[in-house]
Amino acid sequence: MSIFSEKHDIFRKNVQRFVASEINPHMGKWERDEYFPAELMPKLGDMGCLGITFPEEYGGAGEDWIMSLVFHEELARSTGMGIPISITAHTDMSLPHLARLGTAEQKKRYLAPAIRGEKLAGVWVTEPYCGSDVAAIKTTAHRSGDHYIVNGSKQFSTNALKGDFGIMLVRTGEADSGHRGLTMLIVETSTPGFKAAPIRKMALRSGDTGTIYLDNVRVPVENRLDEENRGFYNQMVGFERERLSLAATAVGSVQVALDEAVSYARERKAFGRPIGKFQVITHRLVDIAVKLEAARQLMYRAVEMFCDGVEGKQDAATKKMCYMAKLFATDVAQELVSSAAQVFGGSVVDDDLIVSRLYRDIRIGTLGGGTSEIMKNIIGGLMGL
Ligand SMILES: Cc1cc2nc3c(=O)[nH]c(=O)nc-3n(C[C@H](O)[C@H](O)[C@H](O)COP(=O)(O)OP(=O)(O)OC[C@H]3O[C@@H](n4cnc5c(N)ncnc54)[C@H](O)[C@@H]3O)c2cc1C
């Protein structure tokens, strides 16, 4: 039984057409230039891709998350993960916090233009000295009248360079308040004292990733999401959707690597025949296809369970399935893309080869949205360990 309706299938074809015509012809150049094409955002907004599950009142489509799954799977066909990761940081890591916690004014000011693709958003939690250990955040926000004064820095911040605003987790409690002293603020990148510097990356070169420096940045109190010191708990709520979208991106990317390897195996000749006729190559490609399908089906099951529940109030079985889907898809993707790369022989060192790009980019899967080790810690906890 399929989880997809005819409406999902039509949307899938639209996204496929968009990726084939608006992204893939330019990917090589964007990767070489380390250029994130923010100009795609209004086009995606027009297609209804940036607010799939959000309320129609703010320009969203009010659809289920299966539609988002379709979007992420097909966006990952863009022969590199930099652009999909930047777009996912906007749609499924940043905006859900605004949709769930924002006041009507905040939604009008930030959510609605972000859904139209007029503003680009990120979520900025990680710092130079803490990633997995979110409770150790050091960036401070001290109250001064009707503003917070923010000082510190954020590391690996997606959409920090071309973004218009980000949901930033900052310390409003005492230095030793741990997870109980964190607050979410909407920080505009144009605020004086906000500086973002690019990071030279071996992967995701067409994605937008920067280091943020905050020097006495004045953020209006009205830009706070929810109560003071609720930030850690609110950050933890969005993780199912974020992790499912990363699983979908991994699955879509492995599919690209497999398709590329199959066509190369048909064309490339050695010892008088196409290399795909050597049984060892056939078996390699079949192994990739089988493990990819296993990852895909685990993810589909997790998405089905996720859609049956209420977002933010998922039961333990659903959370476990979502984290398992992310863990398995991103872990196995490392192995499968590497295996696909072997089919290309020495050509794999060609920087412009699609499979080489994916071989680099696929590293993000087991790191972003919680590392594989952290996934196992959480799943172990949900298993009562
Ligand atoms: C390209 C890119 C984009 C990113 N975008 C964003 C973004 O937009 N916003 C954002 O906030 N962050 C972003 N990140 C950061 C990402 O979420 C972190 O890299 C990730 O959470 C891991 O944190 P860390 O790098 O500090 O590693 P660390 O937490 O220092 O971990 C190092 C190693 O130790 C392991 N480890 C740590 N703690 C434990 C434990 N308790 N048990 C077992 N093993 C453990 C980890 O699994 C890892 O293998 C991005 C990262 C990259 C590479």
The ligand as an SDF file (V2000), in Angstrom:
LIG
                    3D

 53 58  0  0  0  0  0  0  0  0999 V2000
   27.5990   21.7510    6.8080 C   0  0  0  0  0  0  0  0  0  0  0  0
   27.0200   21.8490    8.1730 C   0  0  0  0  0  0  0  0  0  0  0  0
   25.8770   22.6150    8.3970 C   0  0  0  0  0  0  0  0  0  0  0  0
   25.3730   22.7630    9.6840 C   0  0  0  0  0  0  0  0  0  0  0  0
   24.2910   23.5830    9.8710 N   0  0  0  0  0  0  0  0  0  0  0  0
   23.9180   23.8820   11.1460 C   0  0  0  0  0  0  0  0  0  0  0  0
   22.9010   24.8670   11.3880 C   0  0  0  0  0  0  0  0  0  0  0  0
   22.3240   25.4300   10.4640 O   0  0  0  0  0  0  0  0  0  0  0  0
   22.5970   25.1640   12.6610 N   0  0  0  0  0  0  0  0  0  0  0  0
   23.2140   24.5660   13.7250 C   0  0  0  0  0  0  0  0  0  0  0  0
   22.8920   24.8860   14.8540 O   0  0  0  0  0  0  0  0  0  0  0  0
   24.1710   23.6230   13.5310 N   0  0  0  0  0  0  0  0  0  0  0  0
   24.5460   23.2770   12.2760 C   0  0  0  0  0  0  0  0  0  0  0  0
   25.5070   22.3360   12.0540 N   0  0  0  0  0  0  0  0  0  0  0  0
   26.1930   21.7420   13.2000 C   0  0  0  0  0  0  0  0  0  0  0  0
   25.8260   20.2980   13.4630 C   0  0  0  0  0  0  0  0  0  0  0  0
   24.5230   20.2110   13.9350 O   0  0  0  0  0  0  0  0  0  0  0  0
   26.8890   19.8050   14.4520 C   0  0  0  0  0  0  0  0  0  0  0  0
   28.0970   19.6710   13.7220 O   0  0  0  0  0  0  0  0  0  0  0  0
   26.4950   18.5180   15.1040 C   0  0  0  0  0  0  0  0  0  0  0  0
   25.4140   18.7110   15.9830 O   0  0  0  0  0  0  0  0  0  0  0  0
   27.6720   17.9230   15.9170 C   0  0  0  0  0  0  0  0  0  0  0  0
   28.2260   18.8670   16.7640 O   0  0  0  0  0  0  0  0  0  0  0  0
   29.8190   19.1260   16.7550 P   0  0  0  0  0  0  0  0  0  0  0  0
   30.2400   19.3050   15.3500 O   0  0  0  0  0  0  0  0  0  0  0  0
   30.1040   20.2130   17.7090 O   0  0  0  0  0  0  0  0  0  0  0  0
   30.4340   17.7780   17.2590 O   0  0  0  0  0  0  0  0  0  0  0  0
   30.6080   17.3430   18.7840 P   0  0  0  0  0  0  0  0  0  0  0  0
   29.3460   17.5040   19.5340 O   0  0  0  0  0  0  0  0  0  0  0  0
   31.8210   17.9900   19.3400 O   0  0  0  0  0  0  0  0  0  0  0  0
   30.8870   15.7840   18.6080 O   0  0  0  0  0  0  0  0  0  0  0  0
   32.1250   15.2680   18.1330 C   0  0  0  0  0  0  0  0  0  0  0  0
   31.9930   13.7410   18.0880 C   0  0  0  0  0  0  0  0  0  0  0  0
   31.7200   13.2400   19.3970 O   0  0  0  0  0  0  0  0  0  0  0  0
   30.5050   12.5010   19.4070 C   0  0  0  0  0  0  0  0  0  0  0  0
   29.7830   12.7170   20.6560 N   0  0  0  0  0  0  0  0  0  0  0  0
   29.5190   13.9040   21.2700 C   0  0  0  0  0  0  0  0  0  0  0  0
   28.7830   13.6890   22.3770 N   0  0  0  0  0  0  0  0  0  0  0  0
   28.5820   12.3610   22.4730 C   0  0  0  0  0  0  0  0  0  0  0  0
   27.8830   11.5200   23.3920 C   0  0  0  0  0  0  0  0  0  0  0  0
   27.2350   12.0140   24.4530 N   0  0  0  0  0  0  0  0  0  0  0  0
   27.8750   10.1870   23.1680 N   0  0  0  0  0  0  0  0  0  0  0  0
   28.5190    9.6610   22.0910 C   0  0  0  0  0  0  0  0  0  0  0  0
   29.1940   10.3980   21.1870 N   0  0  0  0  0  0  0  0  0  0  0  0
   29.2110   11.7310   21.3680 C   0  0  0  0  0  0  0  0  0  0  0  0
   29.7130   13.0250   18.2110 C   0  0  0  0  0  0  0  0  0  0  0  0
   28.7600   12.0810   17.7610 O   0  0  0  0  0  0  0  0  0  0  0  0
   30.8280   13.2740   17.2150 C   0  0  0  0  0  0  0  0  0  0  0  0
   31.1670   12.0700   16.5820 O   0  0  0  0  0  0  0  0  0  0  0  0
   25.9940   22.1130   10.7710 C   0  0  0  0  0  0  0  0  0  0  0  0
   27.1080   21.3040   10.5480 C   0  0  0  0  0  0  0  0  0  0  0  0
   27.6390   21.1760    9.2770 C   0  0  0  0  0  0  0  0  0  0  0  0
   28.8530   20.3270    9.0760 C   0  0  0  0  0  0  0  0  0  0  0  0
  1  2  1  0
  2  3  1  0
  2 52  2  0
  3  4  2  0
  4  5  1  0
  4 50  1  0
  5  6  2  0
  6  7  1  0
  6 13  1  0
  7  8  2  0
  7  9  1  0
  9 10  1  0
 10 11  2  0
 10 12  1  0
 12 13  2  0
 13 14  1  0
 14 15  1  0
 14 50  1  0
 15 16  1  0
 16 17  1  0
 16 18  1  0
 18 19  1  0
 18 20  1  0
 20 21  1  0
 20 22  1  0
 22 23  1  0
 23 24  1  0
 24 25  2  0
 24 26  1  0
 24 27  1  0
 27 28  1  0
 28 29  2  0
 28 30  1  0
 28 31  1  0
 31 32  1  0
 32 33  1  0
 33 34  1  0
 33 48  1  0
 34 35  1  0
 35 36  1  0
 35 46  1  0
 36 37  1  0
 36 45  1  0
 37 38  2  0
 38 39  1  0
 39 40  1  0
 39 45  2  0
 40 41  1  0
 40 42  2  0
 42 43  1  0
 43 44  2  0
 44 45  1  0
 46 47  1  0
 46 48  1  0
 48 49  1  0
 50 51  2  0
 51 52  1  0
 52 53  1  0
M  END
$$$$
